Amino acid sequence: MLAKITVADYMSKRIITVTKETHVIDAVKKLLDNKVTSAPVVDEQGRLIGVFSEKDSIKAFLESVYNQGMSGKVGDHMTMGTISVDADSSIVELAEKFDQSSVRSFPVFDDGKFVGMISRTDVLKALISLK
């Protein structure tokens, strides 16, 4: 039963995005306001070019301690070359991927198109739905 549940069944389609030109402070506020752990970084055409996460935010904050002020743009701190998952992958495959990674959420693609994000919390929701 669990193997038949797909990433698409539980991914978030309401995607909170930022651009590489977004100021770090604004990006952090966006993460906090929307209660998400990361935001996809997209270009002008909406294509995924990276991810800006809580971890990236903390690195930016630590750099600001030494530079005497929080400045910079998402493009200076984002993680590039992110691992993504396919929308039709099973939730079990995704759980294994999370088990092998410290990443808290992954971008989701369907036929090469960026369609959503899925987090560890989403996987737990899928697991608990079977009870």
N, C-alpha and C positions, 0 to 999 in steps of 0.2 A: 504493500500500500504506500509506504513512505517513498519508495523509489519512483513512484508514478507522479509525485508532486514535483513540479518544475519551479525553477527560479522565477519565471514569469508569473506564477500563481501568487508569489509573496513579495515581489520587488516593489519598490516605491516608484510610481510613475510621476509623482509630483516632485520634480527635480529642482533643487535649489542650486543654481549655478553662479559662478563668478567668472570674471575674465582675468587675463594676466595683468591688465591695467588697474584692476580693483585695488584700492589701498588695503593693506593688511588689517588695519583697525576695522574697516568696513566689512571685510571678509569674516573676521572673528565675530563681530556683532551678528552677522548673518547666520553663522553656525549656531551661536547661542540662542538667538531669537527663534530659530526654527528647530532647535533641539536635535541637531544632526552632528555627527562626528566628522564629516567631511563634505566638501562640495566639489563637484566636477568643475574643472576649468575648461571653458569652451572658447573657440575662436569666433569670429564674426559670422560664420556660417553655422554655428552651433555644433561644430565637431569637437570631440574631446581631445584636449591637448595635455591634460594632466589632472591632478587632484590636489586640492588644498585641504589639509586635515588638521585636527587638533594638534597632532605632533608637529606639523609644519608651523603652526601658530606658536607653539611653545619655543621652537627654535628661533623664530623671528623675535619673540619677546626677549629671549636670552641675549640675542645679538644687540637688541636695543638697550639693554642694561649697560653694555660697554660703549654704545654709541650715543648715550644720553638722550634717547628719544625713539619712540616707536614710529618708524617710517618704512618706506619701501612698498613695493607692490607685490601682489600675489605671484607674479611671474618670477620674482627674485627668490621665492621660498617654496613654490609648489613642487610636488613630486611628479616627475615625468616618467614615462615608460611603465605606467601602472598595469597591473594584471587585471584583466577583465574576464567576465564570464558570459556564456551564451544563455539567452533567455530560455531555451528549451533544455538546458542542463537539469539534471535531477537535483533535488535539494540535498540528497545524500552526497553526491559529488561535491556540491558546494560546501557542505559541512566538513568534508575531508580537506578541502582547500583552506578553509578557515583554521582547521586544526594544525595545518602545516605553516601558517602565516601569522604574523602579528598585526596584519591589516584588519581593520574593523568593518570595512565595507568595500564593495567592488562595483565598478561600473558594469552595466548589463548591455549587451548588444544583441540585436536581432537582424540577421541578414546584413551585417556590417554597419547597421545604424544604431547609434547610441539611444537607448530607450528607457533607461532607469538606473536605479542604484539598489543594491541589496546589502543588508547589514547582518551582523551576527544576531541582532535582536529579531530580524525577520525570520531567520532560520529557527530560532527558538519558538517563535509564534507558529511556524509550520509544524514543529515537533509536538508542541502542546495541543495543537488542533486535533490530533489523532486520539486524544484521551477522552 
